[in-house]
Amino acid sequence: MPRIMKRKRSWNHLWSLLRSAPRLLGSSRVPIREKALFVGLAALYWVIPLDFLPFIPIDDILFTMILMPWFAKRAAKYEQENDSHNHR
């Protein structure tokens, strides 16, 4: 597969993870501990007084955007597990 197509596919995958994170936060299938871990890490970073860019929340937003795909990957497995149990 050409390199450009692989890169495009990886960007599409990242974009789908970013878009699915808010939906997964509202899902009853995802355990509270997973949601709390994501929200807790993001909130902790936002309130920690050490900032790379003081008074400008760009680094806080970037950190949250980095956490979103991580959370989406972790949370998606619970939705897949529940879907596989429902189809049996």
PyMOL Python script that loads the backbone (N, CA, C, O; Angstrom):
from pymol import cmd

cmd.read_pdbstr("""\
ATOM      1  N   MET A   1       0.855  -1.179   0.000  1.00  0.00           N
ATOM      2  CA  MET A   1       0.000   0.000   0.000  1.00  0.00           C
ATOM      3  C   MET A   1       0.898   1.238   0.000  1.00  0.00           C
ATOM      4  O   MET A   1       1.858   1.303   0.767  1.00  0.00           O
ATOM      5  N   PRO A   2       0.597   2.213  -0.846  1.00  0.00           N
ATOM      6  CA  PRO A   2       1.429   3.419  -0.893  1.00  0.00           C
ATOM      7  C   PRO A   2       1.445   4.146   0.446  1.00  0.00           C
ATOM      8  O   PRO A   2       0.487   4.099   1.218  1.00  0.00           O
ATOM      9  N   ARG A   3       2.544   4.806   0.690  1.00  0.00           N
ATOM     10  CA  ARG A   3       2.758   5.509   1.953  1.00  0.00           C
ATOM     11  C   ARG A   3       1.688   6.571   2.223  1.00  0.00           C
ATOM     12  O   ARG A   3       1.245   6.734   3.360  1.00  0.00           O
ATOM     13  N   ILE A   4       1.277   7.286   1.184  1.00  0.00           N
ATOM     14  CA  ILE A   4       0.274   8.347   1.353  1.00  0.00           C
ATOM     15  C   ILE A   4      -1.059   7.758   1.811  1.00  0.00           C
ATOM     16  O   ILE A   4      -1.746   8.341   2.650  1.00  0.00           O
ATOM     17  N   MET A   5      -1.419   6.604   1.258  1.00  0.00           N
ATOM     18  CA  MET A   5      -2.685   5.980   1.654  1.00  0.00           C
ATOM     19  C   MET A   5      -2.628   5.512   3.097  1.00  0.00           C
ATOM     20  O   MET A   5      -3.618   5.621   3.820  1.00  0.00           O
ATOM     21  N   LYS A   6      -1.485   4.992   3.530  1.00  0.00           N
ATOM     22  CA  LYS A   6      -1.340   4.579   4.928  1.00  0.00           C
ATOM     23  C   LYS A   6      -1.466   5.777   5.845  1.00  0.00           C
ATOM     24  O   LYS A   6      -2.135   5.708   6.876  1.00  0.00           O
ATOM     25  N   ARG A   7      -0.829   6.871   5.477  1.00  0.00           N
ATOM     26  CA  ARG A   7      -0.881   8.079   6.295  1.00  0.00           C
ATOM     27  C   ARG A   7      -2.311   8.604   6.371  1.00  0.00           C
ATOM     28  O   ARG A   7      -2.771   9.009   7.438  1.00  0.00           O
ATOM     29  N   LYS A   8      -3.010   8.597   5.246  1.00  0.00           N
ATOM     30  CA  LYS A   8      -4.398   9.069   5.223  1.00  0.00           C
ATOM     31  C   LYS A   8      -5.273   8.176   6.092  1.00  0.00           C
ATOM     32  O   LYS A   8      -6.138   8.662   6.821  1.00  0.00           O
ATOM     33  N   ARG A   9      -5.042   6.872   6.011  1.00  0.00           N
ATOM     34  CA  ARG A   9      -5.819   5.938   6.823  1.00  0.00           C
ATOM     35  C   ARG A   9      -5.567   6.166   8.308  1.00  0.00           C
ATOM     36  O   ARG A   9      -6.500   6.105   9.109  1.00  0.00           O
ATOM     37  N   SER A  10      -4.321   6.428   8.684  1.00  0.00           N
ATOM     38  CA  SER A  10      -4.025   6.657  10.100  1.00  0.00           C
ATOM     39  C   SER A  10      -4.645   7.965  10.586  1.00  0.00           C
ATOM     40  O   SER A  10      -5.101   8.047  11.727  1.00  0.00           O
ATOM     41  N   TRP A  11      -4.663   8.990   9.727  1.00  0.00           N
ATOM     42  CA  TRP A  11      -5.326  10.248  10.116  1.00  0.00           C
ATOM     43  C   TRP A  11      -6.824  10.042  10.250  1.00  0.00           C
ATOM     44  O   TRP A  11      -7.444  10.600  11.155  1.00  0.00           O
ATOM     45  N   ASN A  12      -7.416   9.249   9.364  1.00  0.00           N
ATOM     46  CA  ASN A  12      -8.844   8.953   9.461  1.00  0.00           C
ATOM     47  C   ASN A  12      -9.155   8.192  10.740  1.00  0.00           C
ATOM     48  O   ASN A  12     -10.168   8.449  11.390  1.00  0.00           O
ATOM     49  N   HIS A  13      -8.282   7.255  11.099  1.00  0.00           N
ATOM     50  CA  HIS A  13      -8.477   6.492  12.334  1.00  0.00           C
ATOM     51  C   HIS A  13      -8.370   7.413  13.548  1.00  0.00           C
ATOM     52  O   HIS A  13      -9.183   7.325  14.467  1.00  0.00           O
ATOM     53  N   LEU A  14      -7.379   8.288  13.554  1.00  0.00           N
ATOM     54  CA  LEU A  14      -7.224   9.237  14.659  1.00  0.00           C
ATOM     55  C   LEU A  14      -8.452  10.138  14.750  1.00  0.00           C
ATOM     56  O   LEU A  14      -8.955  10.390  15.845  1.00  0.00           O
ATOM     57  N   TRP A  15      -8.931  10.620  13.621  1.00  0.00           N
ATOM     58  CA  TRP A  15     -10.104  11.487  13.606  1.00  0.00           C
ATOM     59  C   TRP A  15     -11.325  10.749  14.156  1.00  0.00           C
ATOM     60  O   TRP A  15     -12.109  11.331  14.904  1.00  0.00           O
ATOM     61  N   SER A  16     -11.494   9.479  13.796  1.00  0.00           N
ATOM     62  CA  SER A  16     -12.645   8.725  14.303  1.00  0.00           C
ATOM     63  C   SER A  16     -12.535   8.503  15.810  1.00  0.00           C
ATOM     64  O   SER A  16     -13.547   8.503  16.511  1.00  0.00           O
ATOM     65  N   LEU A  17     -11.319   8.314  16.311  1.00  0.00           N
ATOM     66  CA  LEU A  17     -11.141   8.184  17.761  1.00  0.00           C
ATOM     67  C   LEU A  17     -11.485   9.487  18.480  1.00  0.00           C
ATOM     68  O   LEU A  17     -12.139   9.475  19.523  1.00  0.00           O
ATOM     69  N   LEU A  18     -11.042  10.604  17.916  1.00  0.00           N
ATOM     70  CA  LEU A  18     -11.359  11.903  18.518  1.00  0.00           C
ATOM     71  C   LEU A  18     -12.867  12.142  18.541  1.00  0.00           C
ATOM     72  O   LEU A  18     -13.404  12.652  19.524  1.00  0.00           O
ATOM     73  N   ARG A  19     -13.539  11.777  17.471  1.00  0.00           N
ATOM     74  CA  ARG A  19     -14.992  11.992  17.406  1.00  0.00           C
ATOM     75  C   ARG A  19     -15.751  11.044  18.314  1.00  0.00           C
ATOM     76  O   ARG A  19     -16.828  11.396  18.794  1.00  0.00           O
ATOM     77  N   SER A  20     -15.227   9.857  18.566  1.00  0.00           N
ATOM     78  CA  SER A  20     -15.958   8.886  19.379  1.00  0.00           C
ATOM     79  C   SER A  20     -15.795   9.114  20.883  1.00  0.00           C
ATOM     80  O   SER A  20     -16.599   8.608  21.666  1.00  0.00           O
ATOM     81  N   ALA A  21     -14.788   9.852  21.297  1.00  0.00           N
ATOM     82  CA  ALA A  21     -14.547  10.049  22.736  1.00  0.00           C
ATOM     83  C   ALA A  21     -15.745  10.664  23.464  1.00  0.00           C
ATOM     84  O   ALA A  21     -16.132  10.140  24.508  1.00  0.00           O
ATOM     85  N   PRO A  22     -16.352  11.747  22.968  1.00  0.00           N
ATOM     86  CA  PRO A  22     -17.519  12.292  23.682  1.00  0.00           C
ATOM     87  C   PRO A  22     -18.686  11.304  23.769  1.00  0.00           C
ATOM     88  O   PRO A  22     -19.370  11.241  24.790  1.00  0.00           O
ATOM     89  N   ARG A  23     -18.911  10.540  22.708  1.00  0.00           N
ATOM     90  CA  ARG A  23     -19.981   9.539  22.729  1.00  0.00           C
ATOM     91  C   ARG A  23     -19.694   8.470  23.777  1.00  0.00           C
ATOM     92  O   ARG A  23     -20.594   8.045  24.502  1.00  0.00           O
ATOM     93  N   LEU A  24     -18.439   8.038  23.854  1.00  0.00           N
ATOM     94  CA  LEU A  24     -18.065   7.006  24.822  1.00  0.00           C
ATOM     95  C   LEU A  24     -18.161   7.517  26.256  1.00  0.00           C
ATOM     96  O   LEU A  24     -18.460   6.745  27.167  1.00  0.00           O
ATOM     97  N   LEU A  25     -17.909   8.810  26.466  1.00  0.00           N
ATOM     98  CA  LEU A  25     -18.074   9.374  27.806  1.00  0.00           C
ATOM     99  C   LEU A  25     -19.521   9.276  28.269  1.00  0.00           C
ATOM    100  O   LEU A  25     -19.785   9.118  29.460  1.00  0.00           O
ATOM    101  N   GLY A  26     -20.449   9.368  27.341  1.00  0.00           N
ATOM    102  CA  GLY A  26     -21.865   9.288  27.698  1.00  0.00           C
ATOM    103  C   GLY A  26     -22.431   7.879  27.671  1.00  0.00           C
ATOM    104  O   GLY A  26     -23.590   7.671  28.030  1.00  0.00           O
ATOM    105  N   SER A  27     -21.635   6.915  27.252  1.00  0.00           N
ATOM    106  CA  SER A  27     -22.115   5.541  27.124  1.00  0.00           C
ATOM    107  C   SER A  27     -22.246   4.862  28.480  1.00  0.00           C
ATOM    108  O   SER A  27     -21.363   4.965  29.331  1.00  0.00           O
ATOM    109  N   SER A  28     -23.358   4.169  28.663  1.00  0.00           N
ATOM    110  CA  SER A  28     -23.547   3.418  29.918  1.00  0.00           C
ATOM    111  C   SER A  28     -22.748   2.125  29.910  1.00  0.00           C
ATOM    112  O   SER A  28     -22.588   1.499  30.958  1.00  0.00           O
ATOM    113  N   ARG A  29     -22.246   1.714  28.761  1.00  0.00           N
ATOM    114  CA  ARG A  29     -21.465   0.472  28.661  1.00  0.00           C
ATOM    115  C   ARG A  29     -20.038   0.627  29.148  1.00  0.00           C
ATOM    116  O   ARG A  29     -19.402  -0.350  29.543  1.00  0.00           O
ATOM    117  N   VAL A  30     -19.526   1.866  29.122  1.00  0.00           N
ATOM    118  CA  VAL A  30     -18.146   2.126  29.544  1.00  0.00           C
ATOM    119  C   VAL A  30     -18.138   2.321  31.061  1.00  0.00           C
ATOM    120  O   VAL A  30     -18.896   3.141  31.578  1.00  0.00           O
ATOM    121  N   PRO A  31     -17.296   1.581  31.779  1.00  0.00           N
ATOM    122  CA  PRO A  31     -17.272   1.694  33.239  1.00  0.00           C
ATOM    123  C   PRO A  31     -16.900   3.112  33.712  1.00  0.00           C
ATOM    124  O   PRO A  31     -16.150   3.839  33.061  1.00  0.00           O
ATOM    125  N   ILE A  32     -17.452   3.456  34.851  1.00  0.00           N
ATOM    126  CA  ILE A  32     -17.201   4.773  35.445  1.00  0.00           C
ATOM    127  C   ILE A  32     -15.710   4.982  35.683  1.00  0.00           C
ATOM    128  O   ILE A  32     -15.217   6.097  35.514  1.00  0.00           O
ATOM    129  N   ARG A  33     -14.985   3.948  36.067  1.00  0.00           N
ATOM    130  CA  ARG A  33     -13.551   4.114  36.364  1.00  0.00           C
ATOM    131  C   ARG A  33     -12.774   4.564  35.123  1.00  0.00           C
ATOM    132  O   ARG A  33     -11.828   5.343  35.232  1.00  0.00           O
ATOM    133  N   GLU A  34     -13.171   4.074  33.945  1.00  0.00           N
ATOM    134  CA  GLU A  34     -12.504   4.500  32.706  1.00  0.00           C
ATOM    135  C   GLU A  34     -12.804   5.972  32.419  1.00  0.00           C
ATOM    136  O   GLU A  34     -11.913   6.734  32.043  1.00  0.00           O
ATOM    137  N   LYS A  35     -14.053   6.358  32.599  1.00  0.00           N
ATOM    138  CA  LYS A  35     -14.437   7.750  32.379  1.00  0.00           C
ATOM    139  C   LYS A  35     -13.743   8.657  33.395  1.00  0.00           C
ATOM    140  O   LYS A  35     -13.243   9.727  33.048  1.00  0.00           O
ATOM    141  N   ALA A  36     -13.721   8.218  34.647  1.00  0.00           N
ATOM    142  CA  ALA A  36     -13.100   9.016  35.707  1.00  0.00           C
ATOM    143  C   ALA A  36     -11.601   9.176  35.471  1.00  0.00           C
ATOM    144  O   ALA A  36     -11.037  10.232  35.756  1.00  0.00           O
ATOM    145  N   LEU A  37     -10.960   8.144  34.957  1.00  0.00           N
ATOM    146  CA  LEU A  37      -9.531   8.223  34.668  1.00  0.00           C
ATOM    147  C   LEU A  37      -9.254   9.295  33.609  1.00  0.00           C
ATOM    148  O   LEU A  37      -8.351  10.116  33.770  1.00  0.00           O
ATOM    149  N   PHE A  38     -10.029   9.280  32.536  1.00  0.00           N
ATOM    150  CA  PHE A  38      -9.858  10.277  31.473  1.00  0.00           C
ATOM    151  C   PHE A  38     -10.153  11.680  31.981  1.00  0.00           C
ATOM    152  O   PHE A  38      -9.340  12.588  31.814  1.00  0.00           O
ATOM    153  N   VAL A  39     -11.308  11.857  32.597  1.00  0.00           N
ATOM    154  CA  VAL A  39     -11.701  13.187  33.080  1.00  0.00           C
ATOM    155  C   VAL A  39     -10.745  13.658  34.164  1.00  0.00           C
ATOM    156  O   VAL A  39     -10.379  14.833  34.203  1.00  0.00           O
ATOM    157  N   GLY A  40     -10.338  12.749  35.045  1.00  0.00           N
ATOM    158  CA  GLY A  40      -9.417  13.113  36.124  1.00  0.00           C
ATOM    159  C   GLY A  40      -8.060  13.565  35.615  1.00  0.00           C
ATOM    160  O   GLY A  40      -7.517  14.564  36.086  1.00  0.00           O
ATOM    161  N   LEU A  41      -7.506  12.824  34.643  1.00  0.00           N
ATOM    162  CA  LEU A  41      -6.211  13.222  34.080  1.00  0.00           C
ATOM    163  C   LEU A  41      -6.293  14.567  33.366  1.00  0.00           C
ATOM    164  O   LEU A  41      -5.413  15.415  33.519  1.00  0.00           O
ATOM    165  N   ALA A  42      -7.343  14.756  32.593  1.00  0.00           N
ATOM    166  CA  ALA A  42      -7.504  16.025  31.872  1.00  0.00           C
ATOM    167  C   ALA A  42      -7.696  17.178  32.860  1.00  0.00           C
ATOM    168  O   ALA A  42      -7.067  18.227  32.723  1.00  0.00           O
ATOM    169  N   ALA A  43      -8.561  16.981  33.849  1.00  0.00           N
ATOM    170  CA  ALA A  43      -8.819  18.037  34.832  1.00  0.00           C
ATOM    171  C   ALA A  43      -7.569  18.341  35.644  1.00  0.00           C
ATOM    172  O   ALA A  43      -7.272  19.500  35.931  1.00  0.00           O
ATOM    173  N   LEU A  44      -6.844  17.301  36.011  1.00  0.00           N
ATOM    174  CA  LEU A  44      -5.616  17.503  36.775  1.00  0.00           C
ATOM    175  C   LEU A  44      -4.623  18.347  35.995  1.00  0.00           C
ATOM    176  O   LEU A  44      -4.001  19.251  36.552  1.00  0.00           O
ATOM    177  N   TYR A  45      -4.471  18.062  34.728  1.00  0.00           N
ATOM    178  CA  TYR A  45      -3.542  18.841  33.916  1.00  0.00           C
ATOM    179  C   TYR A  45      -3.999  20.292  33.792  1.00  0.00           C
ATOM    180  O   TYR A  45      -3.177  21.209  33.792  1.00  0.00           O
ATOM    181  N   TRP A  46      -5.297  20.497  33.689  1.00  0.00           N
ATOM    182  CA  TRP A  46      -5.824  21.858  33.559  1.00  0.00           C
ATOM    183  C   TRP A  46      -5.614  22.672  34.830  1.00  0.00           C
ATOM    184  O   TRP A  46      -5.429  23.886  34.750  1.00  0.00           O
ATOM    185  N   VAL A  47      -5.636  22.033  36.007  1.00  0.00           N
ATOM    186  CA  VAL A  47      -5.521  22.803  37.255  1.00  0.00           C
ATOM    187  C   VAL A  47      -4.107  22.838  37.823  1.00  0.00           C
ATOM    188  O   VAL A  47      -3.827  23.646  38.708  1.00  0.00           O
ATOM    189  N   ILE A  48      -3.207  21.982  37.336  1.00  0.00           N
ATOM    190  CA  ILE A  48      -1.826  22.017  37.813  1.00  0.00           C
ATOM    191  C   ILE A  48      -1.221  23.370  37.441  1.00  0.00           C
ATOM    192  O   ILE A  48      -1.340  23.817  36.300  1.00  0.00           O
ATOM    193  N   PRO A  49      -0.573  24.017  38.407  1.00  0.00           N
ATOM    194  CA  PRO A  49      -0.041  25.353  38.130  1.00  0.00           C
ATOM    195  C   PRO A  49       1.142  25.376  37.159  1.00  0.00           C
ATOM    196  O   PRO A  49       1.474  26.436  36.629  1.00  0.00           O
ATOM    197  N   LEU A  50       1.778  24.239  36.916  1.00  0.00           N
ATOM    198  CA  LEU A  50       2.895  24.209  35.975  1.00  0.00           C
ATOM    199  C   LEU A  50       2.358  24.126  34.556  1.00  0.00           C
ATOM    200  O   LEU A  50       1.704  23.150  34.189  1.00  0.00           O
ATOM    201  N   ASP A  51       2.630  25.140  33.769  1.00  0.00           N
ATOM    202  CA  ASP A  51       2.167  25.180  32.383  1.00  0.00           C
ATOM    203  C   ASP A  51       3.333  25.484  31.464  1.00  0.00           C
ATOM    204  O   ASP A  51       4.251  26.223  31.819  1.00  0.00           O
ATOM    205  N   PHE A  52       3.279  24.897  30.273  1.00  0.00           N
ATOM    206  CA  PHE A  52       4.291  25.243  29.274  1.00  0.00           C
ATOM    207  C   PHE A  52       4.038  26.638  28.714  1.00  0.00           C
ATOM    208  O   PHE A  52       4.971  27.373  28.391  1.00  0.00           O
ATOM    209  N   LEU A  53       2.773  26.982  28.609  1.00  0.00           N
ATOM    210  CA  LEU A  53       2.383  28.301  28.111  1.00  0.00           C
ATOM    211  C   LEU A  53       1.440  28.948  29.132  1.00  0.00           C
ATOM    212  O   LEU A  53       0.222  28.813  29.017  1.00  0.00           O
ATOM    213  N   PRO A  54       1.989  29.647  30.125  1.00  0.00           N
ATOM    214  CA  PRO A  54       1.120  30.233  31.149  1.00  0.00           C
ATOM    215  C   PRO A  54       0.122  31.220  30.544  1.00  0.00           C
ATOM    216  O   PRO A  54       0.450  31.969  29.624  1.00  0.00           O
ATOM    217  N   PHE A  55      -1.085  31.206  31.069  1.00  0.00           N
ATOM    218  CA  PHE A  55      -2.178  32.115  30.691  1.00  0.00           C
ATOM    219  C   PHE A  55      -2.720  31.864  29.289  1.00  0.00           C
ATOM    220  O   PHE A  55      -3.614  32.579  28.837  1.00  0.00           O
ATOM    221  N   ILE A  56      -2.196  30.868  28.601  1.00  0.00           N
ATOM    222  CA  ILE A  56      -2.719  30.497  27.285  1.00  0.00           C
ATOM    223  C   ILE A  56      -3.022  28.994  27.354  1.00  0.00           C
ATOM    224  O   ILE A  56      -2.106  28.193  27.543  1.00  0.00           O
ATOM    225  N   PRO A  57      -4.279  28.607  27.205  1.00  0.00           N
ATOM    226  CA  PRO A  57      -4.629  27.194  27.418  1.00  0.00           C
ATOM    227  C   PRO A  57      -4.323  26.260  26.245  1.00  0.00           C
ATOM    228  O   PRO A  57      -4.885  25.167  26.169  1.00  0.00           O
ATOM    229  N   ILE A  58      -3.453  26.667  25.342  1.00  0.00           N
ATOM    230  CA  ILE A  58      -3.174  25.828  24.171  1.00  0.00           C
ATOM    231  C   ILE A  58      -2.588  24.479  24.582  1.00  0.00           C
ATOM    232  O   ILE A  58      -2.983  23.447  24.041  1.00  0.00           O
ATOM    233  N   ASP A  59      -1.658  24.475  25.525  1.00  0.00           N
ATOM    234  CA  ASP A  59      -1.071  23.202  25.941  1.00  0.00           C
ATOM    235  C   ASP A  59      -2.091  22.338  26.685  1.00  0.00           C
ATOM    236  O   ASP A  59      -2.050  21.112  26.589  1.00  0.00           O
ATOM    237  N   ASP A  60      -2.995  22.963  27.418  1.00  0.00           N
ATOM    238  CA  ASP A  60      -4.043  22.209  28.111  1.00  0.00           C
ATOM    239  C   ASP A  60      -4.987  21.548  27.103  1.00  0.00           C
ATOM    240  O   ASP A  60      -5.372  20.389  27.261  1.00  0.00           O
ATOM    241  N   ILE A  61      -5.347  22.295  26.080  1.00  0.00           N
ATOM    242  CA  ILE A  61      -6.211  21.758  25.036  1.00  0.00           C
ATOM    243  C   ILE A  61      -5.490  20.637  24.293  1.00  0.00           C
ATOM    244  O   ILE A  61      -6.088  19.600  24.005  1.00  0.00           O
ATOM    245  N   LEU A  62      -4.225  20.836  23.983  1.00  0.00           N
ATOM    246  CA  LEU A  62      -3.443  19.824  23.282  1.00  0.00           C
ATOM    247  C   LEU A  62      -3.346  18.539  24.107  1.00  0.00           C
ATOM    248  O   LEU A  62      -3.491  17.441  23.568  1.00  0.00           O
ATOM    249  N   PHE A  63      -3.102  18.675  25.404  1.00  0.00           N
ATOM    250  CA  PHE A  63      -3.020  17.502  26.276  1.00  0.00           C
ATOM    251  C   PHE A  63      -4.350  16.743  26.279  1.00  0.00           C
ATOM    252  O   PHE A  63      -4.370  15.514  26.215  1.00  0.00           O
ATOM    253  N   THR A  64      -5.445  17.477  26.352  1.00  0.00           N
ATOM    254  CA  THR A  64      -6.764  16.848  26.335  1.00  0.00           C
ATOM    255  C   THR A  64      -7.007  16.151  24.992  1.00  0.00           C
ATOM    256  O   THR A  64      -7.567  15.055  24.951  1.00  0.00           O
ATOM    257  N   MET A  65      -6.585  16.784  23.903  1.00  0.00           N
ATOM    258  CA  MET A  65      -6.746  16.181  22.580  1.00  0.00           C
ATOM    259  C   MET A  65      -5.893  14.917  22.440  1.00  0.00           C
ATOM    260  O   MET A  65      -6.278  13.989  21.728  1.00  0.00           O
ATOM    261  N   ILE A  66      -4.758  14.877  23.101  1.00  0.00           N
ATOM    262  CA  ILE A  66      -3.906  13.677  23.084  1.00  0.00           C
ATOM    263  C   ILE A  66      -4.555  12.565  23.902  1.00  0.00           C
ATOM    264  O   ILE A  66      -4.467  11.393  23.539  1.00  0.00           O
ATOM    265  N   LEU A  67      -5.202  12.930  25.002  1.00  0.00           N
ATOM    266  CA  LEU A  67      -5.858  11.935  25.850  1.00  0.00           C
ATOM    267  C   LEU A  67      -7.105  11.330  25.197  1.00  0.00           C
ATOM    268  O   LEU A  67      -7.445  10.178  25.466  1.00  0.00           O
ATOM    269  N   MET A  68      -7.780  12.089  24.351  1.00  0.00           N
ATOM    270  CA  MET A  68      -9.048  11.616  23.781  1.00  0.00           C
ATOM    271  C   MET A  68      -8.911  10.312  22.996  1.00  0.00           C
ATOM    272  O   MET A  68      -9.695   9.392  23.232  1.00  0.00           O
ATOM    273  N   PRO A  69      -7.956  10.188  22.076  1.00  0.00           N
ATOM    274  CA  PRO A  69      -7.826   8.895  21.376  1.00  0.00           C
ATOM    275  C   PRO A  69      -7.418   7.760  22.323  1.00  0.00           C
ATOM    276  O   PRO A  69      -7.852   6.620  22.154  1.00  0.00           O
ATOM    277  N   TRP A  70      -6.594   8.072  23.305  1.00  0.00           N
ATOM    278  CA  TRP A  70      -6.186   7.067  24.295  1.00  0.00           C
ATOM    279  C   TRP A  70      -7.413   6.545  25.031  1.00  0.00           C
ATOM    280  O   TRP A  70      -7.586   5.336  25.186  1.00  0.00           O
ATOM    281  N   PHE A  71      -8.267   7.465  25.485  1.00  0.00           N
ATOM    282  CA  PHE A  71      -9.498   7.069  26.165  1.00  0.00           C
ATOM    283  C   PHE A  71     -10.416   6.292  25.224  1.00  0.00           C
ATOM    284  O   PHE A  71     -10.982   5.269  25.608  1.00  0.00           O
ATOM    285  N   ALA A  72     -10.560   6.777  24.001  1.00  0.00           N
ATOM    286  CA  ALA A  72     -11.469   6.132  23.048  1.00  0.00           C
ATOM    287  C   ALA A  72     -11.047   4.688  22.777  1.00  0.00           C
ATOM    288  O   ALA A  72     -11.898   3.803  22.686  1.00  0.00           O
ATOM    289  N   LYS A  73      -9.752   4.446  22.649  1.00  0.00           N
ATOM    290  CA  LYS A  73      -9.275   3.070  22.433  1.00  0.00           C
ATOM    291  C   LYS A  73      -9.597   2.193  23.636  1.00  0.00           C
ATOM    292  O   LYS A  73     -10.049   1.059  23.477  1.00  0.00           O
ATOM    293  N   ARG A  74      -9.366   2.714  24.837  1.00  0.00           N
ATOM    294  CA  ARG A  74      -9.644   1.940  26.049  1.00  0.00           C
ATOM    295  C   ARG A  74     -11.137   1.683  26.211  1.00  0.00           C
ATOM    296  O   ARG A  74     -11.545   0.576  26.563  1.00  0.00           O
ATOM    297  N   ALA A  75     -11.949   2.700  25.957  1.00  0.00           N
ATOM    298  CA  ALA A  75     -13.391   2.581  26.175  1.00  0.00           C
ATOM    299  C   ALA A  75     -14.074   1.768  25.087  1.00  0.00           C
ATOM    300  O   ALA A  75     -15.072   1.099  25.355  1.00  0.00           O
ATOM    301  N   ALA A  76     -13.564   1.810  23.880  1.00  0.00           N
ATOM    302  CA  ALA A  76     -14.197   1.097  22.768  1.00  0.00           C
ATOM    303  C   ALA A  76     -14.235  -0.406  23.010  1.00  0.00           C
ATOM    304  O   ALA A  76     -15.150  -1.083  22.541  1.00  0.00           O
ATOM    305  N   LYS A  77     -13.272  -0.925  23.721  1.00  0.00           N
ATOM    306  CA  LYS A  77     -13.276  -2.378  23.957  1.00  0.00           C
ATOM    307  C   LYS A  77     -14.484  -2.802  24.798  1.00  0.00           C
ATOM    308  O   LYS A  77     -14.958  -3.931  24.666  1.00  0.00           O
ATOM    309  N   TYR A  78     -14.987  -1.913  25.658  1.00  0.00           N
ATOM    310  CA  TYR A  78     -16.170  -2.255  26.453  1.00  0.00           C
ATOM    311  C   TYR A  78     -17.420  -2.261  25.581  1.00  0.00           C
ATOM    312  O   TYR A  78     -18.311  -3.088  25.778  1.00  0.00           O
ATOM    313  N   GLU A  79     -17.489  -1.360  24.636  1.00  0.00           N
ATOM    314  CA  GLU A  79     -18.625  -1.354  23.714  1.00  0.00           C
ATOM    315  C   GLU A  79     -18.582  -2.600  22.830  1.00  0.00           C
ATOM    316  O   GLU A  79     -19.622  -3.199  22.557  1.00  0.00           O
ATOM    317  N   GLN A  80     -17.385  -2.998  22.379  1.00  0.00           N
ATOM    318  CA  GLN A  80     -17.258  -4.185  21.540  1.00  0.00           C
ATOM    319  C   GLN A  80     -17.601  -5.444  22.330  1.00  0.00           C
ATOM    320  O   GLN A  80     -18.242  -6.355  21.806  1.00  0.00           O
ATOM    321  N   GLU A  81     -17.169  -5.494  23.601  1.00  0.00           N
ATOM    322  CA  GLU A  81     -17.495  -6.640  24.451  1.00  0.00           C
ATOM    323  C   GLU A  81     -19.012  -6.771  24.611  1.00  0.00           C
ATOM    324  O   GLU A  81     -19.563  -7.863  24.470  1.00  0.00           O
ATOM    325  N   ASN A  82     -19.671  -5.674  24.901  1.00  0.00           N
ATOM    326  CA  ASN A  82     -21.109  -5.708  25.090  1.00  0.00           C
ATOM    327  C   ASN A  82     -21.843  -6.055  23.802  1.00  0.00           C
ATOM    328  O   ASN A  82     -22.845  -6.770  23.835  1.00  0.00           O
ATOM    329  N   ASP A  83     -21.360  -5.563  22.679  1.00  0.00           N
ATOM    330  CA  ASP A  83     -21.963  -5.890  21.399  1.00  0.00           C
ATOM    331  C   ASP A  83     -21.831  -7.377  21.101  1.00  0.00           C
ATOM    332  O   ASP A  83     -22.771  -7.990  20.594  1.00  0.00           O
ATOM    333  N   SER A  84     -20.682  -7.963  21.408  1.00  0.00           N
ATOM    334  CA  SER A  84     -20.485  -9.386  21.138  1.00  0.00           C
ATOM    335  C   SER A  84     -21.355 -10.238  22.072  1.00  0.00           C
ATOM    336  O   SER A  84     -21.808 -11.312  21.675  1.00  0.00           O
ATOM    337  N   HIS A  85     -21.594  -9.775  23.307  1.00  0.00           N
ATOM    338  CA  HIS A  85     -22.466 -10.514  24.221  1.00  0.00           C
ATOM    339  C   HIS A  85     -23.931 -10.419  23.774  1.00  0.00           C
ATOM    340  O   HIS A  85     -24.694 -11.370  23.950  1.00  0.00           O
ATOM    341  N   ASN A  86     -24.320  -9.296  23.205  1.00  0.00           N
ATOM    342  CA  ASN A  86     -25.700  -9.115  22.766  1.00  0.00           C
ATOM    343  C   ASN A  86     -26.028  -9.921  21.509  1.00  0.00           C
ATOM    344  O   ASN A  86     -27.194 -10.245  21.283  1.00  0.00           O
ATOM    345  N   HIS A  87     -25.046 -10.248  20.699  1.00  0.00           N
ATOM    346  CA  HIS A  87     -25.281 -10.966  19.457  1.00  0.00           C
ATOM    347  C   HIS A  87     -25.237 -12.487  19.635  1.00  0.00           C
ATOM    348  O   HIS A  87     -25.427 -13.229  18.671  1.00  0.00           O
ATOM    349  N   ARG A  88     -24.994 -12.938  20.821  1.00  0.00           N
ATOM    350  CA  ARG A  88     -24.931 -14.396  21.065  1.00  0.00           C
ATOM    351  C   ARG A  88     -26.292 -14.985  21.251  1.00  0.00           C
ATOM    352  O   ARG A  88     -26.419 -16.190  21.464  1.00  0.00           O
TER     353      ARG A  88
END
""", "prot")
cmd.dss("prot")
cmd.show_as("cartoon", "prot")
cmd.util.cbc("prot")
cmd.orient("prot")
